[in-house]
Amino acid sequence: MRFVLLVALMPAIGCGIWNPFVPDTQTPADRAHDLMPKCSSETGEGEGVGPAAIEEVTALTSVVPSGNDRAIHLRGAELHMRPIGTTSPEGLQRRLECHEALVTLGRAAPMVDDPYVLDGQWLRVKVRSDGDGFVVSIQTDVLEQAKIVLARAERFGAGAARIAAGMASAPASAAP
């Protein structure tokens, strides 16, 4: 059976479509260029990109079986967010991916403590619905990068608390 599977995969491997034996060599700029046709109307900013909707930041971990035990690996950060207008999880994911692409290509400026962008790296951003809000997962497979992403996300989320505190202390007539 394995031989049949290998023979079936040979055309794909030989044509460069997919090769499980060779690591992915796309650079962050390559990934950003591939994504740009889908980002024609994005500016790298907008609702959901800034910290205003963040309610909580947690570590993104994975559990890996290790002998008779399990090892916990840090993968990045999860941002738990309030609902954002009529934005869907897919729409928010596209906005965040386009933000990363635009910053990677130098077409937009990164935000202070921007957790969605890491110099020289392409981060995997996934958004899922969580009741009436969203969970944004920002993931990398390199421990040192995961630590940086988590630290930035925590500082970025702290900015959300400052924004919320500022809105709460503003007079009702000054509210947007």
Buried (B, 14 or more C-beta within 10 A) or exposed (E): EEEEEEEEBEEEBEEEEEEEEEEEEEEBBEBBBEBBEEBEEBEBBBBBBBBBBBBEBBBBBEEEEEEEEEEEEBBBBBBBBBEBEEBEBEBBBBBBBBBBBBBBBEBBEBBEBBBBBBEEBBBEBBBEEBEEBBBBBBBBEEEEBBBBBBEBBBBBBBBBEEBBEEEEEEEEEEEE
